[in-house]
Amino acid sequence: MSLTNIALWLVGAALVAIGYTRARGPWSRYRALKEQEANVARYEAWRGGLRTADDGPTGASLLMAEFRRQAQVAGAIALVGIVLIFLGFYLN
């Protein structure tokens, strides 16, 4: 076990923690908006379809795309951390 291994483990663990904390908030808001949009779609279907397909994107759909992008970036950060942890075990 060398100093390089320990450094890779620490940096990897830090990146996993940072990625997790950054992804948790946007992902929960994304899921809440998705559930709300599904509820609105059920209500509009019950009322006879008030919204048409060519109305364009809604503010909620744009916000969902932004939350999904933020969660994906944070997930990529966590993935890099996992790779660094495994690289720390691989390099002996």
C-alpha positions in Angstrom: 0.0 0.0 0.0 1.7 3.2 -1.2 0.9 6.8 -0.9 -0.6 6.8 -4.4 -3.1 4.1 -3.5 -4.3 6.1 -0.4 -4.5 9.3 -2.4 -6.6 7.6 -5.1 -8.9 6.1 -2.5 -9.4 9.4 -0.7 -9.9 11.5 -3.9 -12.3 8.8 -5.2 -14.3 8.7 -2.0 -14.5 12.5 -1.9 -15.7 12.5 -5.5 -18.3 9.8 -4.8 -19.6 11.8 -1.8 -19.7 15.1 -3.8 -21.4 13.4 -6.7 -24.0 11.8 -4.4 -24.8 15.0 -2.6 -25.0 17.0 -5.8 -27.3 14.5 -7.5 -29.7 13.9 -4.6 -31.5 17.3 -4.8 -32.1 17.6 -8.5 -33.1 14.0 -8.9 -35.7 14.3 -6.2 -37.1 17.5 -7.7 -37.1 15.8 -11.1 -39.1 12.8 -9.8 -41.6 15.2 -8.1 -42.1 17.2 -11.3 -42.5 13.9 -13.3 -45.2 12.7 -10.9 -47.0 16.1 -11.1 -46.9 16.1 -14.9 -48.3 12.6 -15.0 -51.1 13.7 -12.6 -51.9 16.7 -14.9 -51.9 14.4 -18.0 -54.4 12.1 -16.2 -56.6 15.0 -15.3 -56.5 16.5 -18.8 -57.3 13.1 -20.3 -60.3 12.9 -17.9 -61.4 16.4 -18.9 -61.2 15.6 -22.6 -57.6 16.6 -23.5 -57.1 20.3 -23.0 -53.5 20.3 -24.2 -52.5 19.4 -27.7 -49.2 17.8 -28.8 -48.0 20.9 -30.7 -48.4 23.3 -27.9 -44.6 23.2 -27.4 -42.7 22.4 -24.3 -44.0 23.4 -20.9 -42.0 25.2 -18.2 -42.1 22.0 -16.2 -40.7 19.9 -19.0 -37.8 22.3 -19.5 -37.1 22.3 -15.8 -37.2 18.5 -15.7 -34.6 18.4 -18.5 -32.4 20.8 -16.5 -32.8 18.7 -13.3 -32.0 15.5 -15.3 -28.9 17.2 -16.7 -27.7 18.3 -13.3 -28.2 14.8 -11.9 -26.3 13.2 -14.8 -23.4 15.6 -14.3 -23.3 14.7 -10.6 -23.6 11.0 -11.4 -20.6 11.3 -13.8 -18.6 12.9 -11.0 -19.5 10.0 -8.7 -18.6 7.5 -11.4 -15.2 9.1 -11.8 -14.8 8.7 -8.0 -15.6 5.0 -8.3 -13.1 4.5 -11.1 -10.4 6.2 -9.0 -11.2 3.9 -6.0 -10.9 0.8 -8.2 -7.7 2.2 -9.8 -6.3 2.6 -6.3 -6.9 -1.1 -5.7 -5.5 -2.0 -9.1 -2.2 -0.1 -8.7 -0.1 -2.0 -6.2 
